[in-house]
Amino acid sequence: MNVSITPHKKGDGGILALPLQSNIPKGRKDWHLRDCPVCGAKCWESDLARKALKEEPELRTACTMCALKAELGISKR
């Protein structure tokens, strides 16, 4: 399987991966705790993520695990 990770450009759309609270328990100053819209896990939304979502409404968000699964075509069971 080939996976390519490239910098996001405006207009690309896609899924914005939010760091899981289980991986980063305390977060950072500008981060807000959110529920993953796919699995419900607690994840962090940064100020940068909020700006990207405001500028590009077609972006979707998901926790890191759900974003990776979606990109790799792994269905939720």
N, CA, C, O and CB atoms as a CASP TS submission, in Angstrom:
PFRMAT TS
TARGET T0000
AUTHOR 0000-0000-0000
METHOD Language model
MODEL 1
PARENT N/A
ATOM      1  N   MET     1       0.844  -1.168   0.000  1.00  0.00           N
ATOM      2  CA  MET     1       0.000   0.000   0.000  1.00  0.00           C
ATOM      3  C   MET     1       0.892   1.235   0.000  1.00  0.00           C
ATOM      4  O   MET     1       1.830   1.326   0.792  1.00  0.00           O
ATOM      5  CB  MET     1      -0.962  -0.005   1.215  1.00  0.00           C
ATOM      6  N   ASN     2       0.608   2.171  -0.872  1.00  0.00           N
ATOM      7  CA  ASN     2       1.344   3.433  -0.919  1.00  0.00           C
ATOM      8  C   ASN     2       0.509   4.532  -0.282  1.00  0.00           C
ATOM      9  O   ASN     2      -0.668   4.693  -0.603  1.00  0.00           O
ATOM     10  CB  ASN     2       1.714   3.805  -2.375  1.00  0.00           C
ATOM     11  N   VAL     3       1.115   5.281   0.612  1.00  0.00           N
ATOM     12  CA  VAL     3       0.454   6.397   1.260  1.00  0.00           C
ATOM     13  C   VAL     3       1.291   7.637   0.995  1.00  0.00           C
ATOM     14  O   VAL     3       2.510   7.629   1.167  1.00  0.00           O
ATOM     15  CB  VAL     3       0.267   6.148   2.794  1.00  0.00           C
ATOM     16  N   SER     4       0.625   8.693   0.577  1.00  0.00           N
ATOM     17  CA  SER     4       1.326   9.942   0.300  1.00  0.00           C
ATOM     18  C   SER     4       0.763  11.039   1.187  1.00  0.00           C
ATOM     19  O   SER     4      -0.446  11.272   1.202  1.00  0.00           O
ATOM     20  CB  SER     4       1.206  10.331  -1.196  1.00  0.00           C
ATOM     21  N   ILE     5       1.628  11.706   1.921  1.00  0.00           N
ATOM     22  CA  ILE     5       1.213  12.817   2.774  1.00  0.00           C
ATOM     23  C   ILE     5       1.813  14.083   2.198  1.00  0.00           C
ATOM     24  O   ILE     5       3.031  14.219   2.082  1.00  0.00           O
ATOM     25  CB  ILE     5       1.655  12.604   4.263  1.00  0.00           C
ATOM     26  N   THR     6       0.930  15.014   1.838  1.00  0.00           N
ATOM     27  CA  THR     6       1.379  16.271   1.236  1.00  0.00           C
ATOM     28  C   THR     6       0.771  17.442   2.002  1.00  0.00           C
ATOM     29  O   THR     6      -0.256  17.281   2.660  1.00  0.00           O
ATOM     30  CB  THR     6       0.992  16.339  -0.272  1.00  0.00           C
ATOM     31  N   PRO     7       1.389  18.611   1.925  1.00  0.00           N
ATOM     32  CA  PRO     7       0.813  19.782   2.596  1.00  0.00           C
ATOM     33  C   PRO     7      -0.562  20.118   2.015  1.00  0.00           C
ATOM     34  O   PRO     7      -0.778  20.013   0.807  1.00  0.00           O
ATOM     35  CB  PRO     7       1.757  20.999   2.467  1.00  0.00           C
ATOM     36  N   HIS     8      -1.459  20.511   2.862  1.00  0.00           N
ATOM     37  CA  HIS     8      -2.808  20.871   2.438  1.00  0.00           C
ATOM     38  C   HIS     8      -2.782  22.235   1.758  1.00  0.00           C
ATOM     39  O   HIS     8      -2.117  23.164   2.215  1.00  0.00           O
ATOM     40  CB  HIS     8      -3.782  20.879   3.642  1.00  0.00           C
ATOM     41  N   LYS     9      -3.515  22.333   0.666  1.00  0.00           N
ATOM     42  CA  LYS     9      -3.688  23.618  -0.014  1.00  0.00           C
ATOM     43  C   LYS     9      -5.167  23.967   0.001  1.00  0.00           C
ATOM     44  O   LYS     9      -6.018  23.083  -0.096  1.00  0.00           O
ATOM     45  CB  LYS     9      -3.135  23.572  -1.481  1.00  0.00           C
ATOM     46  N   LYS    10      -5.473  25.239   0.119  1.00  0.00           N
ATOM     47  CA  LYS    10      -6.858  25.683   0.133  1.00  0.00           C
ATOM     48  C   LYS    10      -7.566  25.143  -1.103  1.00  0.00           C
ATOM     49  O   LYS    10      -7.057  25.234  -2.220  1.00  0.00           O
ATOM     50  CB  LYS    10      -6.946  27.230   0.192  1.00  0.00           C
ATOM     51  N   GLY    11      -8.753  24.580  -0.881  1.00  0.00           N
ATOM     52  CA  GLY    11      -9.518  23.995  -1.968  1.00  0.00           C
ATOM     53  C   GLY    11      -9.363  22.486  -2.074  1.00  0.00           C
ATOM     54  O   GLY    11     -10.106  21.839  -2.813  1.00  0.00           O
ATOM     55  N   ASP    12      -8.397  21.910  -1.336  1.00  0.00           N
ATOM     56  CA  ASP    12      -8.181  20.462  -1.373  1.00  0.00           C
ATOM     57  C   ASP    12      -9.322  19.683  -0.716  1.00  0.00           C
ATOM     58  O   ASP    12      -9.571  18.531  -1.073  1.00  0.00           O
ATOM     59  CB  ASP    12      -6.869  20.120  -0.689  1.00  0.00           C
ATOM     60  N   GLY    13     -10.017  20.308   0.247  1.00  0.00           N
ATOM     61  CA  GLY    13     -11.044  19.583   0.989  1.00  0.00           C
ATOM     62  C   GLY    13     -10.398  18.531   1.866  1.00  0.00           C
ATOM     63  O   GLY    13      -9.243  18.676   2.267  1.00  0.00           O
ATOM     64  N   GLY    14     -11.132  17.476   2.166  1.00  0.00           N
ATOM     65  CA  GLY    14     -10.562  16.377   2.925  1.00  0.00           C
ATOM     66  C   GLY    14     -10.926  16.396   4.395  1.00  0.00           C
ATOM     67  O   GLY    14     -11.879  17.053   4.815  1.00  0.00           O
ATOM     68  N   ILE    15     -10.145  15.661   5.162  1.00  0.00           N
ATOM     69  CA  ILE    15     -10.392  15.499   6.594  1.00  0.00           C
ATOM     70  C   ILE    15      -9.245  16.115   7.383  1.00  0.00           C
ATOM     71  O   ILE    15      -8.075  15.820   7.135  1.00  0.00           O
ATOM     72  CB  ILE    15     -10.566  14.002   6.961  1.00  0.00           C
ATOM     73  N   LEU    16      -9.589  16.960   8.322  1.00  0.00           N
ATOM     74  CA  LEU    16      -8.624  17.581   9.213  1.00  0.00           C
ATOM     75  C   LEU    16      -8.515  16.707  10.459  1.00  0.00           C
ATOM     76  O   LEU    16      -9.477  16.581  11.217  1.00  0.00           O
ATOM     77  CB  LEU    16      -9.040  19.050   9.575  1.00  0.00           C
ATOM     78  N   ALA    17      -7.353  16.108  10.671  1.00  0.00           N
ATOM     79  CA  ALA    17      -7.152  15.206  11.807  1.00  0.00           C
ATOM     80  C   ALA    17      -6.908  16.007  13.085  1.00  0.00           C
ATOM     81  O   ALA    17      -6.025  16.862  13.142  1.00  0.00           O
ATOM     82  CB  ALA    17      -5.968  14.250  11.538  1.00  0.00           C
ATOM     83  N   LEU    18      -7.702  15.714  14.098  1.00  0.00           N
ATOM     84  CA  LEU    18      -7.567  16.373  15.397  1.00  0.00           C
ATOM     85  C   LEU    18      -6.884  15.423  16.369  1.00  0.00           C
ATOM     86  O   LEU    18      -7.267  14.256  16.457  1.00  0.00           O
ATOM     87  CB  LEU    18      -8.952  16.820  15.946  1.00  0.00           C
ATOM     88  N   PRO    19      -5.872  15.902  17.106  1.00  0.00           N
ATOM     89  CA  PRO    19      -5.145  15.036  18.046  1.00  0.00           C
ATOM     90  C   PRO    19      -6.064  14.480  19.132  1.00  0.00           C
ATOM     91  O   PRO    19      -6.903  15.193  19.682  1.00  0.00           O
ATOM     92  CB  PRO    19      -3.992  15.809  18.691  1.00  0.00           C
ATOM     93  N   LEU    20      -5.893  13.225  19.421  1.00  0.00           N
ATOM     94  CA  LEU    20      -6.688  12.575  20.466  1.00  0.00           C
ATOM     95  C   LEU    20      -6.229  13.002  21.860  1.00  0.00           C
ATOM     96  O   LEU    20      -5.033  13.133  22.117  1.00  0.00           O
ATOM     97  CB  LEU    20      -6.599  11.049  20.329  1.00  0.00           C
ATOM     98  N   GLN    21      -7.187  13.214  22.747  1.00  0.00           N
ATOM     99  CA  GLN    21      -6.852  13.549  24.132  1.00  0.00           C
ATOM    100  C   GLN    21      -6.084  12.403  24.781  1.00  0.00           C
ATOM    101  O   GLN    21      -5.241  12.636  25.646  1.00  0.00           O
ATOM    102  CB  GLN    21      -8.129  13.866  24.941  1.00  0.00           C
ATOM    103  N   SER    22      -6.365  11.180  24.376  1.00  0.00           N
ATOM    104  CA  SER    22      -5.654  10.039  24.965  1.00  0.00           C
ATOM    105  C   SER    22      -4.166  10.063  24.615  1.00  0.00           C
ATOM    106  O   SER    22      -3.353   9.492  25.342  1.00  0.00           O
ATOM    107  CB  SER    22      -6.280   8.722  24.490  1.00  0.00           C
ATOM    108  N   ASN    23      -3.805  10.711  23.519  1.00  0.00           N
ATOM    109  CA  ASN    23      -2.399  10.844  23.140  1.00  0.00           C
ATOM    110  C   ASN    23      -1.753  12.091  23.732  1.00  0.00           C
ATOM    111  O   ASN    23      -0.560  12.095  24.035  1.00  0.00           O
ATOM    112  CB  ASN    23      -2.272  10.873  21.632  1.00  0.00           C
ATOM    113  N   ILE    24      -2.538  13.141  23.896  1.00  0.00           N
ATOM    114  CA  ILE    24      -2.043  14.409  24.450  1.00  0.00           C
ATOM    115  C   ILE    24      -3.033  14.844  25.534  1.00  0.00           C
ATOM    116  O   ILE    24      -3.919  15.656  25.269  1.00  0.00           O
ATOM    117  CB  ILE    24      -1.887  15.525  23.323  1.00  0.00           C
ATOM    118  N   PRO    25      -2.889  14.314  26.746  1.00  0.00           N
ATOM    119  CA  PRO    25      -3.885  14.532  27.799  1.00  0.00           C
ATOM    120  C   PRO    25      -4.160  15.986  28.171  1.00  0.00           C
ATOM    121  O   PRO    25      -5.309  16.344  28.429  1.00  0.00           O
ATOM    122  CB  PRO    25      -3.456  13.823  29.006  1.00  0.00           C
ATOM    123  N   LYS    26      -3.133  16.828  28.202  1.00  0.00           N
ATOM    124  CA  LYS    26      -3.335  18.198  28.679  1.00  0.00           C
ATOM    125  C   LYS    26      -3.604  19.206  27.567  1.00  0.00           C
ATOM    126  O   LYS    26      -4.085  20.303  27.854  1.00  0.00           O
ATOM    127  CB  LYS    26      -2.136  18.638  29.456  1.00  0.00           C
ATOM    128  N   GLY    27      -3.320  18.886  26.337  1.00  0.00           N
ATOM    129  CA  GLY    27      -3.549  19.828  25.257  1.00  0.00           C
ATOM    130  C   GLY    27      -2.645  21.039  25.357  1.00  0.00           C
ATOM    131  O   GLY    27      -1.625  21.016  26.046  1.00  0.00           O
ATOM    132  N   ARG    28      -3.027  22.088  24.669  1.00  0.00           N
ATOM    133  CA  ARG    28      -2.258  23.332  24.679  1.00  0.00           C
ATOM    134  C   ARG    28      -3.193  24.499  24.963  1.00  0.00           C
ATOM    135  O   ARG    28      -4.413  24.342  25.001  1.00  0.00           O
ATOM    136  CB  ARG    28      -1.514  23.540  23.331  1.00  0.00           C
ATOM    137  N   LYS    29      -2.604  25.662  25.159  1.00  0.00           N
ATOM    138  CA  LYS    29      -3.353  26.842  25.580  1.00  0.00           C
ATOM    139  C   LYS    29      -4.538  27.175  24.664  1.00  0.00           C
ATOM    140  O   LYS    29      -5.623  27.481  25.158  1.00  0.00           O
ATOM    141  CB  LYS    29      -2.426  28.023  25.646  1.00  0.00           C
ATOM    142  N   ASP    30      -4.351  27.122  23.340  1.00  0.00           N
ATOM    143  CA  ASP    30      -5.409  27.535  22.409  1.00  0.00           C
ATOM    144  C   ASP    30      -6.299  26.369  21.957  1.00  0.00           C
ATOM    145  O   ASP    30      -7.171  26.561  21.110  1.00  0.00           O
ATOM    146  CB  ASP    30      -4.787  28.195  21.192  1.00  0.00           C
ATOM    147  N   TRP    31      -6.095  25.178  22.502  1.00  0.00           N
ATOM    148  CA  TRP    31      -6.855  24.009  22.084  1.00  0.00           C
ATOM    149  C   TRP    31      -8.156  23.878  22.885  1.00  0.00           C
ATOM    150  O   TRP    31      -8.200  24.178  24.078  1.00  0.00           O
ATOM    151  CB  TRP    31      -6.007  22.745  22.242  1.00  0.00           C
ATOM    152  N   HIS    32      -9.205  23.425  22.208  1.00  0.00           N
ATOM    153  CA  HIS    32     -10.498  23.180  22.845  1.00  0.00           C
ATOM    154  C   HIS    32     -10.845  21.707  22.657  1.00  0.00           C
ATOM    155  O   HIS    32     -10.657  21.148  21.577  1.00  0.00           O
ATOM    156  CB  HIS    32     -11.618  24.108  22.249  1.00  0.00           C
ATOM    157  N   LEU    33     -11.343  21.099  23.697  1.00  0.00           N
ATOM    158  CA  LEU    33     -11.715  19.692  23.638  1.00  0.00           C
ATOM    159  C   LEU    33     -13.035  19.528  22.879  1.00  0.00           C
ATOM    160  O   LEU    33     -14.016  20.213  23.170  1.00  0.00           O
ATOM    161  CB  LEU    33     -11.828  19.101  25.062  1.00  0.00           C
ATOM    162  N   ARG    34     -13.048  18.624  21.914  1.00  0.00           N
ATOM    163  CA  ARG    34     -14.226  18.349  21.083  1.00  0.00           C
ATOM    164  C   ARG    34     -14.443  16.838  21.018  1.00  0.00           C
ATOM    165  O   ARG    34     -13.543  16.058  21.328  1.00  0.00           O
ATOM    166  CB  ARG    34     -14.057  18.949  19.644  1.00  0.00           C
ATOM    167  N   ASP    35     -15.635  16.440  20.615  1.00  0.00           N
ATOM    168  CA  ASP    35     -15.915  15.030  20.353  1.00  0.00           C
ATOM    169  C   ASP    35     -15.695  14.765  18.877  1.00  0.00           C
ATOM    170  O   ASP    35     -16.097  15.563  18.031  1.00  0.00           O
ATOM    171  CB  ASP    35     -17.367  14.647  20.779  1.00  0.00           C
ATOM    172  N   CYS    36     -15.057  13.646  18.565  1.00  0.00           N
ATOM    173  CA  CYS    36     -14.894  13.245  17.172  1.00  0.00           C
ATOM    174  C   CYS    36     -16.292  13.007  16.603  1.00  0.00           C
ATOM    175  O   CYS    36     -17.077  12.275  17.206  1.00  0.00           O
ATOM    176  CB  CYS    36     -13.985  11.957  17.038  1.00  0.00           C
ATOM    177  N   PRO    37     -16.622  13.609  15.453  1.00  0.00           N
ATOM    178  CA  PRO    37     -17.954  13.410  14.877  1.00  0.00           C
ATOM    179  C   PRO    37     -18.180  11.991  14.339  1.00  0.00           C
ATOM    180  O   PRO    37     -19.311  11.621  14.025  1.00  0.00           O
ATOM    181  CB  PRO    37     -18.175  14.406  13.765  1.00  0.00           C
ATOM    182  N   VAL    38     -17.125  11.212  14.234  1.00  0.00           N
ATOM    183  CA  VAL    38     -17.249   9.841  13.720  1.00  0.00           C
ATOM    184  C   VAL    38     -17.408   8.836  14.860  1.00  0.00           C
ATOM    185  O   VAL    38     -18.365   8.062  14.873  1.00  0.00           O
ATOM    186  CB  VAL    38     -16.021   9.475  12.867  1.00  0.00           C
ATOM    187  N   CYS    39     -16.472   8.843  15.824  1.00  0.00           N
ATOM    188  CA  CYS    39     -16.480   7.814  16.877  1.00  0.00           C
ATOM    189  C   CYS    39     -16.817   8.354  18.264  1.00  0.00           C
ATOM    190  O   CYS    39     -17.087   7.575  19.179  1.00  0.00           O
ATOM    191  CB  CYS    39     -15.140   7.138  16.931  1.00  0.00           C
ATOM    192  N   GLY    40     -16.805   9.676  18.432  1.00  0.00           N
ATOM    193  CA  GLY    40     -17.133  10.272  19.727  1.00  0.00           C
ATOM    194  C   GLY    40     -15.970  10.423  20.686  1.00  0.00           C
ATOM    195  O   GLY    40     -16.153  10.922  21.796  1.00  0.00           O
ATOM    196  N   ALA    41     -14.772  10.002  20.286  1.00  0.00           N
ATOM    197  CA  ALA    41     -13.597  10.140  21.156  1.00  0.00           C
ATOM    198  C   ALA    41     -13.283  11.617  21.389  1.00  0.00           C
ATOM    199  O   ALA    41     -13.535  12.461  20.528  1.00  0.00           O
ATOM    200  CB  ALA    41     -12.369   9.419  20.537  1.00  0.00           C
ATOM    201  N   LYS    42     -12.735  11.913  22.556  1.00  0.00           N
ATOM    202  CA  LYS    42     -12.336  13.285  22.863  1.00  0.00           C
ATOM    203  C   LYS    42     -11.064  13.626  22.075  1.00  0.00           C
ATOM    204  O   LYS    42     -10.090  12.874  22.092  1.00  0.00           O
ATOM    205  CB  LYS    42     -12.106  13.470  24.400  1.00  0.00           C
ATOM    206  N   CYS    43     -11.092  14.762  21.391  1.00  0.00           N
ATOM    207  CA  CYS    43      -9.925  15.203  20.626  1.00  0.00           C
ATOM    208  C   CYS    43      -9.812  16.718  20.721  1.00  0.00           C
ATOM    209  O   CYS    43     -10.752  17.407  21.117  1.00  0.00           O
ATOM    210  CB  CYS    43     -10.024  14.749  19.139  1.00  0.00           C
ATOM    211  N   TRP    44      -8.653  17.212  20.351  1.00  0.00           N
ATOM    212  CA  TRP    44      -8.329  18.623  20.493  1.00  0.00           C
ATOM    213  C   TRP    44      -8.490  19.370  19.175  1.00  0.00           C
ATOM    214  O   TRP    44      -8.021  18.917  18.131  1.00  0.00           O
ATOM    215  CB  TRP    44      -6.913  18.786  21.013  1.00  0.00           C
ATOM    216  N   GLU    45      -9.160  20.520  19.237  1.00  0.00           N
ATOM    217  CA  GLU    45      -9.284  21.410  18.083  1.00  0.00           C
ATOM    218  C   GLU    45      -8.437  22.647  18.379  1.00  0.00           C
ATOM    219  O   GLU    45      -8.689  23.361  19.350  1.00  0.00           O
ATOM    220  CB  GLU    45     -10.799  21.794  17.798  1.00  0.00           C
ATOM    221  N   SER    46      -7.440  22.894  17.545  1.00  0.00           N
ATOM    222  CA  SER    46      -6.532  24.027  17.751  1.00  0.00           C
ATOM    223  C   SER    46      -7.081  25.290  17.098  1.00  0.00           C
ATOM    224  O   SER    46      -8.025  25.237  16.310  1.00  0.00           O
ATOM    225  CB  SER    46      -5.136  23.708  17.191  1.00  0.00           C
ATOM    226  N   ASP    47      -6.479  26.418  17.436  1.00  0.00           N
ATOM    227  CA  ASP    47      -6.843  27.674  16.806  1.00  0.00           C
ATOM    228  C   ASP    47      -6.591  27.593  15.297  1.00  0.00           C
ATOM    229  O   ASP    47      -7.383  28.104  14.506  1.00  0.00           O
ATOM    230  CB  ASP    47      -6.053  28.844  17.431  1.00  0.00           C
ATOM    231  N   LEU    48      -5.501  26.960  14.907  1.00  0.00           N
ATOM    232  CA  LEU    48      -5.184  26.790  13.491  1.00  0.00           C
ATOM    233  C   LEU    48      -6.260  25.954  12.789  1.00  0.00           C
ATOM    234  O   LEU    48      -6.643  26.260  11.660  1.00  0.00           O
ATOM    235  CB  LEU    48      -3.803  26.127  13.327  1.00  0.00           C
ATOM    236  N   ALA    49      -6.743  24.912  13.447  1.00  0.00           N
ATOM    237  CA  ALA    49      -7.819  24.089  12.875  1.00  0.00           C
ATOM    238  C   ALA    49      -9.093  24.908  12.713  1.00  0.00           C
ATOM    239  O   ALA    49      -9.765  24.808  11.686  1.00  0.00           O
ATOM    240  CB  ALA    49      -8.093  22.856  13.763  1.00  0.00           C
ATOM    241  N   ARG    50      -9.431  25.710  13.707  1.00  0.00           N
ATOM    242  CA  ARG    50     -10.627  26.552  13.624  1.00  0.00           C
ATOM    243  C   ARG    50     -10.521  27.546  12.478  1.00  0.00           C
ATOM    244  O   ARG    50     -11.503  27.789  11.776  1.00  0.00           O
ATOM    245  CB  ARG    50     -10.850  27.298  14.941  1.00  0.00           C
ATOM    246  N   LYS    51      -9.337  28.124  12.279  1.00  0.00           N
ATOM    247  CA  LYS    51      -9.135  29.056  11.164  1.00  0.00           C
ATOM    248  C   LYS    51      -9.299  28.347   9.824  1.00  0.00           C
ATOM    249  O   LYS    51      -9.929  28.877   8.910  1.00  0.00           O
ATOM    250  CB  LYS    51      -7.744  29.705  11.249  1.00  0.00           C
ATOM    251  N   ALA    52      -8.735  27.156   9.708  1.00  0.00           N
ATOM    252  CA  ALA    52      -8.834  26.388   8.459  1.00  0.00           C
ATOM    253  C   ALA    52     -10.293  26.053   8.166  1.00  0.00           C
ATOM    254  O   ALA    52     -10.736  26.168   7.023  1.00  0.00           O
ATOM    255  CB  ALA    52      -7.989  25.088   8.542  1.00  0.00           C
ATOM    256  N   LEU    53     -11.035  25.645   9.176  1.00  0.00           N
ATOM    257  CA  LEU    53     -12.446  25.301   8.988  1.00  0.00           C
ATOM    258  C   LEU    53     -13.274  26.517   8.592  1.00  0.00           C
ATOM    259  O   LEU    53     -14.208  26.406   7.798  1.00  0.00           O
ATOM    260  CB  LEU    53     -13.012  24.683  10.263  1.00  0.00           C
ATOM    261  N   LYS    54     -12.937  27.655   9.136  1.00  0.00           N
ATOM    262  CA  LYS    54     -13.658  28.886   8.805  1.00  0.00           C
ATOM    263  C   LYS    54     -13.390  29.293   7.360  1.00  0.00           C
ATOM    264  O   LYS    54     -14.304  29.720   6.655  1.00  0.00           O
ATOM    265  CB  LYS    54     -13.255  30.025   9.761  1.00  0.00           C
ATOM    266  N   GLU    55     -12.141  29.161   6.917  1.00  0.00           N
ATOM    267  CA  GLU    55     -11.759  29.544   5.563  1.00  0.00           C
ATOM    268  C   GLU    55     -12.161  28.517   4.516  1.00  0.00           C
ATOM    269  O   GLU    55     -12.318  28.849   3.341  1.00  0.00           O
ATOM    270  CB  GLU    55     -10.282  29.766   5.500  1.00  0.00           C
ATOM    271  N   GLU    56     -12.325  27.277   4.940  1.00  0.00           N
ATOM    272  CA  GLU    56     -12.593  26.195   3.999  1.00  0.00           C
ATOM    273  C   GLU    56     -13.701  25.292   4.550  1.00  0.00           C
ATOM    274  O   GLU    56     -13.415  24.240   5.122  1.00  0.00           O
ATOM    275  CB  GLU    56     -11.303  25.376   3.723  1.00  0.00           C
ATOM    276  N   PRO    57     -14.965  25.700   4.380  1.00  0.00           N
ATOM    277  CA  PRO    57     -16.092  24.978   4.975  1.00  0.00           C
ATOM    278  C   PRO    57     -16.246  23.527   4.513  1.00  0.00           C
ATOM    279  O   PRO    57     -16.897  22.738   5.198  1.00  0.00           O
ATOM    280  CB  PRO    57     -17.346  25.709   4.674  1.00  0.00           C
ATOM    281  N   GLU    58     -15.667  23.160   3.377  1.00  0.00           N
ATOM    282  CA  GLU    58     -15.801  21.777   2.905  1.00  0.00           C
ATOM    283  C   GLU    58     -14.879  20.807   3.643  1.00  0.00           C
ATOM    284  O   GLU    58     -14.987  19.594   3.460  1.00  0.00           O
ATOM    285  CB  GLU    58     -15.515  21.713   1.420  1.00  0.00           C
ATOM    286  N   LEU    59     -13.984  21.323   4.467  1.00  0.00           N
ATOM    287  CA  LEU    59     -13.154  20.442   5.299  1.00  0.00           C
ATOM    288  C   LEU    59     -14.034  19.736   6.320  1.00  0.00           C
ATOM    289  O   LEU    59     -14.998  20.309   6.827  1.00  0.00           O
ATOM    290  CB  LEU    59     -12.026  21.244   6.014  1.00  0.00           C
ATOM    291  N   ARG    60     -13.697  18.500   6.611  1.00  0.00           N
ATOM    292  CA  ARG    60     -14.355  17.758   7.683  1.00  0.00           C
ATOM    293  C   ARG    60     -13.324  17.521   8.775  1.00  0.00           C
ATOM    294  O   ARG    60     -12.120  17.594   8.526  1.00  0.00           O
ATOM    295  CB  ARG    60     -14.964  16.402   7.165  1.00  0.00           C
ATOM    296  N   THR    61     -13.788  17.240   9.971  1.00  0.00           N
ATOM    297  CA  THR    61     -12.866  16.926  11.068  1.00  0.00           C
ATOM    298  C   THR    61     -13.126  15.514  11.564  1.00  0.00           C
ATOM    299  O   THR    61     -14.226  14.977  11.434  1.00  0.00           O
ATOM    300  CB  THR    61     -13.013  17.945  12.230  1.00  0.00           C
ATOM    301  N   ALA    62     -12.091  14.935  12.132  1.00  0.00           N
ATOM    302  CA  ALA    62     -12.186  13.620  12.768  1.00  0.00           C
ATOM    303  C   ALA    62     -10.965  13.478  13.667  1.00  0.00           C
ATOM    304  O   ALA    62      -9.955  14.155  13.472  1.00  0.00           O
ATOM    305  CB  ALA    62     -12.264  12.447  11.700  1.00  0.00           C
ATOM    306  N   CYS    63     -11.068  12.593  14.651  1.00  0.00           N
ATOM    307  CA  CYS    63      -9.894  12.312  15.471  1.00  0.00           C
ATOM    308  C   CYS    63      -8.829  11.679  14.574  1.00  0.00           C
ATOM    309  O   CYS    63      -9.129  11.233  13.466  1.00  0.00           O
ATOM    310  CB  CYS    63     -10.252  11.371  16.680  1.00  0.00           C
ATOM    311  N   THR    64      -7.619  11.643  15.043  1.00  0.00           N
ATOM    312  CA  THR    64      -6.509  11.118  14.253  1.00  0.00           C
ATOM    313  C   THR    64      -6.801   9.704  13.742  1.00  0.00           C
ATOM    314  O   THR    64      -6.552   9.410  12.573  1.00  0.00           O
ATOM    315  CB  THR    64      -5.228  11.118  15.085  1.00  0.00           C
ATOM    316  N   MET    65      -7.321   8.837  14.594  1.00  0.00           N
ATOM    317  CA  MET    65      -7.565   7.452  14.192  1.00  0.00           C
ATOM    318  C   MET    65      -8.626   7.359  13.101  1.00  0.00           C
ATOM    319  O   MET    65      -8.445   6.628  12.127  1.00  0.00           O
ATOM    320  CB  MET    65      -7.988   6.622  15.398  1.00  0.00           C
ATOM    321  N   CYS    66      -9.721   8.083  13.250  1.00  0.00           N
ATOM    322  CA  CYS    66     -10.785   8.041  12.241  1.00  0.00           C
ATOM    323  C   CYS    66     -10.319   8.666  10.927  1.00  0.00           C
ATOM    324  O   CYS    66     -10.685   8.189   9.853  1.00  0.00           O
ATOM    325  CB  CYS    66     -12.039   8.768  12.753  1.00  0.00           C
ATOM    326  N   ALA    67      -9.521   9.723  11.002  1.00  0.00           N
ATOM    327  CA  ALA    67      -8.992  10.354   9.785  1.00  0.00           C
ATOM    328  C   ALA    67      -8.078   9.387   9.040  1.00  0.00           C
ATOM    329  O   ALA    67      -8.161   9.272   7.817  1.00  0.00           O
ATOM    330  CB  ALA    67      -8.227  11.652  10.130  1.00  0.00           C
ATOM    331  N   LEU    68      -7.215   8.697   9.764  1.00  0.00           N
ATOM    332  CA  LEU    68      -6.324   7.713   9.133  1.00  0.00           C
ATOM    333  C   LEU    68      -7.104   6.553   8.529  1.00  0.00           C
ATOM    334  O   LEU    68      -6.812   6.108   7.419  1.00  0.00           O
ATOM    335  CB  LEU    68      -5.315   7.180  10.152  1.00  0.00           C
ATOM    336  N   LYS    69      -8.096   6.069   9.265  1.00  0.00           N
ATOM    337  CA  LYS    69      -8.918   4.966   8.754  1.00  0.00           C
ATOM    338  C   LYS    69      -9.648   5.384   7.482  1.00  0.00           C
ATOM    339  O   LYS    69      -9.720   4.611   6.526  1.00  0.00           O
ATOM    340  CB  LYS    69      -9.931   4.506   9.821  1.00  0.00           C
ATOM    341  N   ALA    70     -10.185   6.592   7.464  1.00  0.00           N
ATOM    342  CA  ALA    70     -10.897   7.082   6.282  1.00  0.00           C
ATOM    343  C   ALA    70      -9.961   7.188   5.088  1.00  0.00           C
ATOM    344  O   ALA    70     -10.321   6.803   3.975  1.00  0.00           O
ATOM    345  CB  ALA    70     -11.539   8.443   6.567  1.00  0.00           C
ATOM    346  N   GLU    71      -8.772   7.703   5.315  1.00  0.00           N
ATOM    347  CA  GLU    71      -7.807   7.874   4.233  1.00  0.00           C
ATOM    348  C   GLU    71      -7.351   6.530   3.687  1.00  0.00           C
ATOM    349  O   GLU    71      -7.096   6.395   2.490  1.00  0.00           O
ATOM    350  CB  GLU    71      -6.604   8.678   4.716  1.00  0.00           C
ATOM    351  N   LEU    72      -7.249   5.544   4.558  1.00  0.00           N
ATOM    352  CA  LEU    72      -6.795   4.209   4.142  1.00  0.00           C
ATOM    353  C   LEU    72      -7.944   3.317   3.678  1.00  0.00           C
ATOM    354  O   LEU    72      -7.722   2.185   3.247  1.00  0.00           O
ATOM    355  CB  LEU    72      -6.061   3.532   5.285  1.00  0.00           C
ATOM    356  N   GLY    73      -9.177   3.832   3.769  1.00  0.00           N
ATOM    357  CA  GLY    73     -10.328   3.064   3.315  1.00  0.00           C
ATOM    358  C   GLY    73     -10.739   1.950   4.266  1.00  0.00           C
ATOM    359  O   GLY    73     -11.316   0.949   3.842  1.00  0.00           O
ATOM    360  N   ILE    74     -10.443   2.119   5.552  1.00  0.00           N
ATOM    361  CA  ILE    74     -10.798   1.111   6.547  1.00  0.00           C
ATOM    362  C   ILE    74     -12.136   1.516   7.149  1.00  0.00           C
ATOM    363  O   ILE    74     -12.256   2.595   7.730  1.00  0.00           O
ATOM    364  CB  ILE    74      -9.688   0.970   7.657  1.00  0.00           C
ATOM    365  N   SER    75     -13.133   0.665   7.016  1.00  0.00           N
ATOM    366  CA  SER    75     -14.458   1.001   7.532  1.00  0.00           C
ATOM    367  C   SER    75     -14.540   0.787   9.032  1.00  0.00           C
ATOM    368  O   SER    75     -13.834  -0.049   9.596  1.00  0.00           O
ATOM    369  CB  SER    75     -15.525   0.173   6.833  1.00  0.00           C
ATOM    370  N   LYS    76     -15.402   1.547   9.660  1.00  0.00           N
ATOM    371  CA  LYS    76     -15.636   1.424  11.103  1.00  0.00           C
ATOM    372  C   LYS    76     -16.501   0.192  11.345  1.00  0.00           C
ATOM    373  O   LYS    76     -17.519   0.005  10.679  1.00  0.00           O
ATOM    374  CB  LYS    76     -16.320   2.716  11.687  1.00  0.00           C
ATOM    375  N   ARG    77     -16.105  -0.634  12.281  1.00  0.00           N
ATOM    376  CA  ARG    77     -16.887  -1.851  12.583  1.00  0.00           C
ATOM    377  C   ARG    77     -17.418  -1.810  13.972  1.00  0.00           C
ATOM    378  O   ARG    77     -18.096  -2.743  14.402  1.00  0.00           O
ATOM    379  CB  ARG    77     -16.051  -3.104  12.399  1.00  0.00           C
TER
END
